[in-house]
């Protein structure tokens, strides 16, 4: 029989044997798992169909827009348009192997809230650019913040004349209020022969600027503005007193400067007061299907100048519009088109410049013959303002129709 010491030694040998076997088993399993993981990684890369390399940092952008509140539909149009474009890019491997990320910030169409959002964005060095915001007031509140941080901001719709001059990193897609208002005036006086005007305009930065430039251009042409009345956007509901003054003036044309919903209210109240000027005339803000829906028969014969061609037969325009309708239930409008082009400008720039904020700005400033949903256009090399045309429209049979002159 074995004594106690011998038993202890045999037991220790057995333990060592089992420990060695256990270690071998663990190492074998780890090796198998590593091999399986490596295989899975390769398979995933092949299935994705991308050229992205492991560890590539994403290209990150910010969208600032009203996602809630009175202007939420415009911000939602921005989001839908930009995200569909980004999804297309990422589905095809991203840009030079980099995934594109868009973070959406709600500024509620409030300049103070927009400033808060801007400060959050500039505190993160990974953001390469900003799309937004929607209104001139919000954009002008945050332009100095992005300029100081050296982050390019492209405003899809803000048209105040002074916006772009606030810094070399500030751009826009729409025309300036000054250029738009002059074209509004030239078209209605030269092409439509109107000689006297009444104006109802909103009291924000955009409305004040359009009223001023339009009035100056009309008077320079030899026509006259007989009355000019203002209202507070998102607050004024009863326009009776303003309409009465315009009616009393006897002006041939009533020019309305406001968002489409308020413009529709004004026109409906004009009809109720039996005010029928020879022409109801408006801005590009009327280029919304909802405007026609609100007015019904009262929309017939209204004229305005839009800033894109919603009847474009460009194959990409038609294909994007069809997919947007299927996915989001909306068609291309000016907000979709402007935000799409702003996002695509960034994507084109980052493809050439990489994650370099200054080079991205330079690429955007040098853009010529850019082809997007707004048509084909360029940035003026001196002013950095977009150089493109307007598209006069008339509402006929409940549809927007290209206006080519009154017979």
KELOVEX-343696 format. One line per field, with one value per residue (C-alpha): residue number from 0; residue in one letter; x, y, z. Coordinates in Angstrom, 1 decimal, padded with zeros to 4 digits, always signed. Each point is the difference from the previous one (the first is absolute). Layout:
<recs>
i = NUM;...
aa = A;...
u = X;...
v = Y;...
w = Z;...
</recs>
This chain:
<recs>
i = 0;1;2;3;4;5;6;7;8;9;10;11;12;13;14;15;16;17;18;19;20;21;22;23;24;25;26;27;28;29;30;31;32;33;34;35;36;37;38;39;40;41;42;43;44;45;46;47;48;49;50;51;52;53;54;55;56;57;58;59;60;61;62;63;64;65;66;67;68;69;70;71;72;73;74;75;76;77;78;79;80;81;82;83;84;85;86;87;88;89;90;91;92;93;94;95;96;97;98;99;100;101;102;103;104;105;106;107;108;109;110;111;112;113;114;115;116;117;118;119;120;121;122;123;124;125;126;127;128;129;130;131;132;133;134;135;136;137;138;139;140;141;142;143;144;145;146;147;148;149;150;151;152;153;154;155;156;157;158;159;160;161;162;163;164;165;166;167;168;169;170;171;172;173;174;175;176;177;178;179;180;181;182;183;184;185;186;187;188;189;190;191;192;193;194;195;196;197;198;199;200;201;202;203;204;205;206;207;208;209;210;211;212;213;214;215;216;217;218;219;220;221;222;223;224;225;226;227;228;229;230;231;232;233;234;235;236;237;238;239;240;241;242;243;244;245;246;247;248;249;250;251;252;253;254;255;256;257;258;259;260;261;262;263;264;265;266;267;268;269;270;271;272;273;274;275;276;277;278;279;280;281;282;283;284;285;286;287;288;289;290;291;292;293;294;295;296;297;298;299;300;301;302;303;304;305;306;307;308;309;310;311;312;313;314;315;316;317;318;319;320;321;322;323;324;325;326;327;328;329;330;331;332;333;334;335;336;337;338;339;340;341;342;343;344;345;346;347;348;349;350;351;352;353;354;355;356;357;358;359;360;361;362;363;364;365;366;367;368;369;370;371;372;373;374;375;376;377;378;379;380;381;382;383;384;385;386;387;388;389;390;391;392;393;394;395;396;397;398;399;400;401;402;403;404;405;406
aa = X;X;X;X;X;X;X;X;X;X;X;X;X;X;X;X;X;X;X;X;X;X;X;X;X;X;X;X;X;X;X;X;X;X;X;X;X;X;X;X;X;X;X;X;X;X;X;X;X;X;X;X;X;X;X;X;X;X;X;X;X;X;X;X;X;X;X;X;X;X;X;X;X;X;X;X;X;X;X;X;X;X;X;X;X;X;X;X;X;X;X;X;X;X;X;X;X;X;X;X;X;X;X;X;X;X;X;X;X;X;X;X;X;X;X;X;X;X;X;X;X;X;X;X;X;X;X;X;X;X;X;X;X;X;X;X;X;X;X;X;X;X;X;X;X;X;X;X;X;X;X;X;X;X;X;X;X;X;X;X;X;X;X;X;X;X;X;X;X;X;X;X;X;X;X;X;X;X;X;X;X;X;X;X;X;X;X;X;X;X;X;X;X;X;X;X;X;X;X;X;X;X;X;X;X;X;X;X;X;X;X;X;X;X;X;X;X;X;X;X;X;X;X;X;X;X;X;X;X;X;X;X;X;X;X;X;X;X;X;X;X;X;X;X;X;X;X;X;X;X;X;X;X;X;X;X;X;X;X;X;X;X;X;X;X;X;X;X;X;X;X;X;X;X;X;X;X;X;X;X;X;X;X;X;X;X;X;X;X;X;X;X;X;X;X;X;X;X;X;X;X;X;X;X;X;X;X;X;X;X;X;X;X;X;X;X;X;X;X;X;X;X;X;X;X;X;X;X;X;X;X;X;X;X;X;X;X;X;X;X;X;X;X;X;X;X;X;X;X;X;X;X;X;X;X;X;X;X;X;X;X;X;X;X;X;X;X;X;X;X;X;X;X;X;X;X;X;X;X;X;X;X;X;X;X;X;X;X;X;X;X;X;X;X;X;X;X;X;X;X;X;X;X;X;X;X;X
u = +000.0;+001.1;+000.8;-001.4;+002.9;-000.3;-003.8;+000.6;+002.5;-002.3;-002.8;+002.2;+001.0;-003.6;-000.8;+002.9;-001.2;-003.6;+001.3;+002.1;-003.0;-002.3;+002.5;+000.4;-003.8;-000.4;+002.8;-001.6;-003.4;+001.4;+001.9;-003.2;-002.0;+002.7;+000.0;-003.8;+000.0;+002.6;-002.1;-003.1;+001.8;+001.1;-003.5;-001.6;+002.3;-000.8;-003.7;-000.1;+001.5;+002.1;+003.6;+000.0;+003.1;-000.3;+000.4;-000.8;-001.4;-003.5;-000.6;-002.3;-002.4;-002.7;-003.5;-001.5;-003.7;-003.4;-001.1;-002.9;-002.1;-001.6;+002.7;+000.5;-001.1;+002.9;+002.5;-001.5;+000.4;+003.7;+000.4;-001.7;+001.9;+003.5;-000.5;-001.1;+003.0;+002.3;-001.6;+000.8;+003.6;+000.5;-001.7;+002.7;+002.9;+000.0;+002.6;+003.5;-000.8;-001.5;-003.6;-001.9;-001.9;-002.6;-001.1;-003.2;-000.6;-003.3;+000.2;-003.8;+000.4;+001.2;+003.3;+000.8;-000.4;+002.0;+002.9;-000.2;+000.2;+002.8;+002.1;-000.5;+001.1;+003.2;+001.0;+000.4;+003.0;-001.2;-002.7;+001.1;-002.9;-003.5;-003.2;-002.5;-001.8;-003.2;-000.6;+002.2;-000.5;+001.3;+002.9;+001.2;-000.1;+002.4;+002.2;+002.6;+000.3;+000.7;+002.3;+002.1;+000.2;+001.0;-002.9;-001.8;-003.7;-002.3;-003.4;-002.5;-002.7;+001.2;+000.0;+000.9;+002.4;+002.6;+000.3;+002.9;+002.0;+000.1;+002.9;+002.0;-001.4;-003.6;-001.8;-003.6;-001.9;-002.9;+000.4;+000.3;-003.1;+001.5;+000.4;-003.3;-002.0;+001.5;-001.0;-003.5;-000.3;+001.4;-002.3;-003.2;+000.6;+001.8;-001.7;-003.4;-000.3;-001.1;+000.3;-001.3;+000.5;-001.2;+002.3;-000.7;+003.2;+001.2;+002.1;+002.9;+003.4;-001.0;-003.3;+001.5;+002.8;-002.2;-002.5;+002.8;+001.8;-003.3;-001.3;+003.2;+000.2;-003.7;+000.4;+003.2;-002.1;-002.5;-002.7;-001.1;-000.7;-003.2;-000.1;+002.3;-001.3;+001.7;-001.0;+001.7;+000.7;-001.5;-002.1;-002.2;-003.2;-002.4;+001.2;-003.2;+001.4;+003.0;-002.1;-002.4;+002.8;+001.2;-003.4;-000.6;+003.3;-001.4;+003.3;+000.0;+002.2;+000.1;+003.5;+000.0;+003.3;-000.5;+000.2;-002.6;-002.4;-000.3;-000.2;-002.9;-001.7;+000.4;-001.4;-002.9;-000.8;+000.3;-002.6;-002.3;+000.4;-000.7;+003.4;+001.0;+003.1;+000.9;+002.9;+000.9;+003.8;+002.3;+003.5;+001.7;-001.6;-003.2;+001.7;-001.6;-002.7;-001.5;-000.6;-002.2;-001.7;-000.9;-001.4;-001.9;-001.8;+001.2;+003.5;-000.9;+002.0;+002.5;+003.5;+003.4;+003.7;+001.3;+003.7;+000.0;-001.8;-002.4;-000.7;+003.6;+000.4;+003.6;+000.2;+001.6;-002.6;-002.8;+001.5;+000.7;-003.5;-001.5;+002.0;-000.7;-003.7;+000.2;+002.2;-001.3;-003.3;+001.1;+001.2;+003.0;-000.7;+002.3;+001.0;+000.8;+001.9;+002.0;+001.0;+000.9;+002.4;+001.5;+000.7;+001.4;+002.3;+001.6;+000.2;+001.8;+002.4;+000.9;+000.7;+002.7;+001.2;-000.5;-000.5;+001.6;-002.4;+001.9;+000.4;-003.7;-000.8;+002.3;-001.5;-003.5;+001.0;+001.5;-003.2;-001.0;-002.6;-001.4;-002.8;-002.6;-003.8;+000.0;+001.4;+003.5;+001.7;+003.3;+001.3;+001.1;+003.8;-000.1;-003.2;-000.3;-003.7;-001.9;-000.5;-003.2;-003.4;-003.6;-003.0;-003.2;-003.1;-003.8;-002.6;-002.4;-002.5;+001.5;+003.6;+003.2;+000.5;+003.0;-001.0;+001.0;-001.9;-003.6;-001.5
v = +000.0;+003.5;+002.2;+003.5;+001.7;-002.3;+000.6;+003.7;-000.3;-002.1;+002.5;+003.0;-001.8;-000.6;+003.7;+001.1;-002.3;+001.3;+003.6;-000.5;-001.6;+002.8;+002.7;-001.8;-000.1;+003.7;+001.0;-002.1;+001.5;+003.6;-000.9;-001.2;+003.0;+002.4;-001.8;+000.1;+003.7;+000.7;-001.9;+001.8;+003.4;-000.9;-001.3;+003.2;+002.1;-002.0;+000.1;+003.8;+000.5;+002.9;+001.0;+001.3;-000.9;-001.0;+002.9;+002.8;+003.0;+001.1;+003.3;+001.8;+002.8;+001.9;+001.0;+003.0;+000.6;+000.4;-003.6;+001.1;+003.1;+002.1;-000.6;-003.7;-001.2;+001.9;-001.6;-003.4;+000.5;+000.9;-003.2;-002.3;+001.4;-000.1;-003.4;-001.6;+001.4;-001.2;-003.5;-000.3;+001.0;-002.4;-002.9;+000.4;-000.1;+003.6;+002.5;-001.4;-002.7;+002.4;-000.3;+003.3;+001.0;+002.8;+001.1;+001.9;+002.9;+001.7;+003.8;+000.5;+003.0;+001.9;+002.0;-000.4;-003.8;+000.0;+001.6;-002.6;-002.7;+001.7;+000.1;-003.8;-000.6;+002.1;-001.7;-003.3;+000.1;-002.9;+002.0;+000.9;+002.2;+001.3;+000.0;+002.6;+001.7;+000.7;+003.7;+003.1;+001.0;-003.3;-000.2;+003.5;-000.7;-002.9;+001.0;+001.7;-003.1;-002.3;+002.6;+000.3;-003.8;-000.4;-002.3;+000.5;+000.7;-000.3;+001.5;-001.7;+002.7;+003.1;+002.9;+003.1;+002.2;+000.3;-003.7;-001.2;+003.2;-001.0;-002.3;-002.0;-003.3;+001.1;-001.1;-000.4;-001.9;+002.4;+003.3;+003.1;+002.0;+002.8;-002.0;-001.8;+003.2;+001.8;-002.9;+000.0;+003.7;-000.3;-002.9;+001.5;+003.5;-000.9;-003.4;+000.6;+003.8;+000.8;+003.7;+000.4;-002.2;-000.7;-002.1;-002.1;-001.3;-001.9;+002.0;-002.5;+000.6;-001.6;+001.8;+003.4;-000.4;-001.3;+002.9;+002.6;-001.4;-000.7;+003.5;+001.6;-002.1;+000.6;+003.8;+000.0;-001.6;+002.9;-001.9;+000.9;-001.6;+001.6;-001.7;-002.4;-001.8;-002.4;-002.8;-002.1;-003.5;-002.9;+002.4;+002.1;-001.8;+002.8;+001.9;+001.9;+003.5;-000.5;-001.4;+003.0;+002.5;-001.9;-000.2;+003.8;+000.7;-001.3;-001.7;-002.4;-002.6;-001.2;-001.4;-002.3;-000.7;-002.8;-003.8;-001.9;-000.7;+003.7;+001.0;-002.4;+001.6;+003.4;-001.0;-001.8;+003.2;+002.1;-002.2;+000.4;+003.8;-000.1;+001.4;-001.1;+001.8;-000.7;-002.2;-001.8;-000.4;-001.8;-001.4;-003.3;-000.9;-000.8;-002.9;-002.7;-002.4;+000.8;+003.6;-001.3;-002.4;+002.8;+002.3;-002.3;+002.0;+003.2;-000.9;+000.2;+002.6;+000.9;+000.8;-000.2;-000.7;-003.3;-000.9;-003.5;-001.9;-002.5;-001.3;-000.9;-003.0;-000.6;-003.8;+000.4;+002.5;-002.3;-003.1;+001.9;+001.4;-003.5;-001.5;+003.0;-000.5;-003.7;+000.4;+003.3;+000.6;+003.4;+001.4;+002.2;+003.6;+002.9;-001.1;-003.5;+001.3;+002.6;-002.2;-002.9;+002.4;+001.3;-003.6;-001.0;+003.0;-001.3;-003.5;+001.1;+002.2;-002.7;-002.5;+002.3;+001.6;-002.7;+001.0;+003.5;+002.8;+002.7;-002.1;-000.9;+003.7;+000.7;-002.8;+001.3;+003.6;-001.3;-001.8;+000.5;-001.7;-001.8;-002.3;-000.6;+000.1;+003.7;-000.3;+000.8;+003.0;+001.4;+002.2;+003.4;+000.1;+003.5;+000.0;-003.7;+000.4;-002.6;+001.1;-001.5;+000.9;+000.2;-001.9;+002.0;-002.0;+000.3;-002.2;-001.5;-002.8;-000.6;-000.5;+002.1;+000.8;+001.8;+003.6;+001.0;+003.3;+001.1;-000.1
w = +000.0;-000.6;+002.9;+000.3;-001.8;-002.9;-000.3;+000.0;-002.8;-002.2;+000.6;-000.9;-003.3;-000.9;+000.7;-002.2;-002.8;+000.2;+000.1;-003.1;-001.8;+001.0;-001.2;-003.3;-000.4;+000.8;-002.4;-002.7;+000.5;-000.1;-003.2;-001.6;+001.1;-001.3;-003.3;-000.2;+000.8;-002.6;-002.5;+001.0;-000.4;-003.5;-000.9;+001.3;-002.0;-003.1;+000.6;+000.5;-003.4;+001.3;-000.3;+003.6;+002.0;+003.6;+002.4;-002.5;+001.9;-001.3;-001.8;+002.4;-000.8;+001.9;-001.2;+001.9;-000.7;+001.6;+000.6;+002.3;+000.1;-002.7;-002.6;+000.8;-003.5;-001.5;+002.3;-000.6;-003.7;+000.5;+002.1;-002.5;-002.9;+001.6;+001.6;-003.3;-001.7;+002.8;+000.0;-003.7;+000.6;+002.9;-001.9;-002.6;+002.4;+001.4;-001.2;-000.5;+002.6;+002.5;+001.2;-000.1;+003.2;+000.3;+003.5;+000.1;+002.4;+000.6;+000.3;+000.1;-002.4;+003.1;-000.5;+003.7;-000.1;-003.3;+001.8;+002.7;-002.6;-001.8;+003.1;+000.5;-003.6;+000.2;+003.2;-002.0;-002.3;-002.0;-001.8;-003.6;-001.0;+000.8;-002.1;+001.3;+001.4;-001.9;+000.7;-000.5;+003.7;+001.3;-002.5;+000.7;+003.7;-000.3;-003.0;+002.2;+002.2;-003.0;-001.6;+003.1;+000.3;-003.6;-000.8;-003.4;+000.3;-003.1;+000.5;-002.4;+000.1;+001.9;-002.4;+002.0;-002.1;+002.9;+000.9;-002.2;+000.7;+003.7;-000.6;-002.6;+001.4;-000.5;-003.2;-001.2;-002.8;-000.6;-001.6;+002.1;+000.9;-002.0;-003.2;+000.5;+000.7;-003.0;-002.2;+001.6;-000.8;-003.6;-000.9;+001.3;-001.6;-003.2;-000.9;+001.6;-000.4;+003.6;+000.8;+003.6;+003.0;+003.5;+002.2;+003.1;+001.5;+003.1;+002.5;+000.3;-001.6;-003.2;-000.5;+000.8;-002.5;-002.8;+000.5;-000.1;-003.1;-001.9;+000.7;-001.2;-003.2;-000.8;+000.5;-002.1;-002.9;+000.1;+001.9;+003.5;+003.4;+001.3;+003.4;+002.0;+003.1;+002.4;+002.3;+002.7;-001.3;+001.9;+002.1;-002.2;-001.0;-000.9;-003.0;-000.5;+000.7;-002.3;-002.8;+000.3;-000.5;-003.0;-001.5;+000.5;-001.8;-003.3;-000.8;-003.0;+001.7;+003.6;+000.8;+003.0;+001.8;+002.5;+000.5;-002.0;+002.9;+001.0;-003.7;-000.4;+003.0;-001.5;-003.4;+001.6;+002.0;-003.1;-001.7;+003.1;-000.2;-003.8;-000.7;-003.5;-001.3;-003.6;+001.3;+003.2;-000.2;+002.4;+000.7;-000.3;+003.4;-001.9;-001.8;+002.3;-000.8;+003.4;-001.2;-002.8;+002.3;+002.5;-002.7;-002.2;-002.7;+001.5;-001.2;-003.7;-001.9;+002.8;-001.3;+001.6;-000.8;+001.3;+000.3;-001.5;-002.7;+001.5;-003.5;-000.7;-002.2;+001.2;+000.6;+003.5;+001.0;-001.1;+001.7;+003.3;+000.0;-000.5;+002.9;+002.2;-000.6;+000.8;+003.1;+001.5;-001.7;-001.3;-003.4;-000.7;+001.0;+000.4;+003.5;-001.1;-003.0;+001.9;+002.9;-002.4;-002.0;+003.3;+001.1;-003.4;+000.0;+003.2;-001.2;-003.2;+002.0;+002.6;-002.8;-001.3;+003.3;+002.6;+003.6;-000.4;+000.9;-001.9;-003.1;+000.1;+000.0;-002.9;-002.1;+000.6;-000.9;-003.3;-001.0;-003.6;-002.2;+003.0;-001.1;+002.7;+000.6;-000.4;-003.5;-001.1;+001.6;+001.3;+002.8;-001.0;+000.7;+001.5;+002.0;+000.7;-000.8;-002.2;-003.6;-001.4;-001.4;+001.4;-001.5;-000.3;+000.8;-000.2;+001.7;-002.5;+000.6;+003.4;-001.3;-000.3;-003.7;-001.5;-000.8;-003.5;-000.4;-000.1;-003.4
</recs>
